[in-house]
Amino acid sequence: MTTPPTTPPARPKIPRPTGALLTKSAGGGRGGNDAKIFVAFANGTVRQLTNAEFACWDDVTIDYYIPVGAQYDEQWNNLVALDSALKAS
């Protein structure tokens, strides 16, 4: 009789989609939304990265950090608005 493993097997890693770019706030001053990571896919879709994707993708390196400051808030607000529109549809 075999003994079952004491730890579950590691979650399989899947390749990050080709052309997917990850964007995150550089931190601070965005009303608690700093932890959000957005993904822009090669087909133009932009949305918030899910926890499952973050856990399973083999490469979750952030490609672009949006700097903090009033002059950069529009970049961040545009990502949040796109994500909100997708969730509403």
C-alpha positions, -999 to +999 in steps of 0.1 A: +000+000+000+013+034-009+011+064+014-006+095-001+016+125-006+017+149+024+016+180+002-005+186-029+012+188-062+023+222-074-002+241-095+008+238-131+022+270-147+008+281-180+026+303-204+018+340-203-002+349-235+021+362-263+021+399-263+003+404-230+016+434-211+012+439-174+007+474-159+007+484-123+006+516-103+040+526-089+022+529-056+006+554-032-021+579-036-046+561-059-073+554-034-065+518-025-063+507-061-025+503-061-026+466-058-045+462-091-026+448-120-040+453-155-032+432-185-033+444-221-036+416-245-023+416-281-059+418-295-064+452-277-084+439-247-075+456-214-087+443-181-077+436-145-055+405-141-073+378-120-058+362-090-059+328-108-040+342-138-014+357-115-010+324-097-008+302-128+011+323-154+048+314-157+058+350-160+041+378-140+068+404-145+053+439-145+061+455-179+051+491-170+047+509-138+025+540-140+043+567-120+025+585-092+015+621-097-014+642-110+002+642-145-001+604-147-035+599-131-052+599-165-033+568-175-044+550-144-080+562-146-083+551-182-073+515-172-098+515-144-126+528-167-119+502-193-120+474-167-152+488-152-169+490-187-160+453-194-174+442-160-206+462-166-212+446-201 
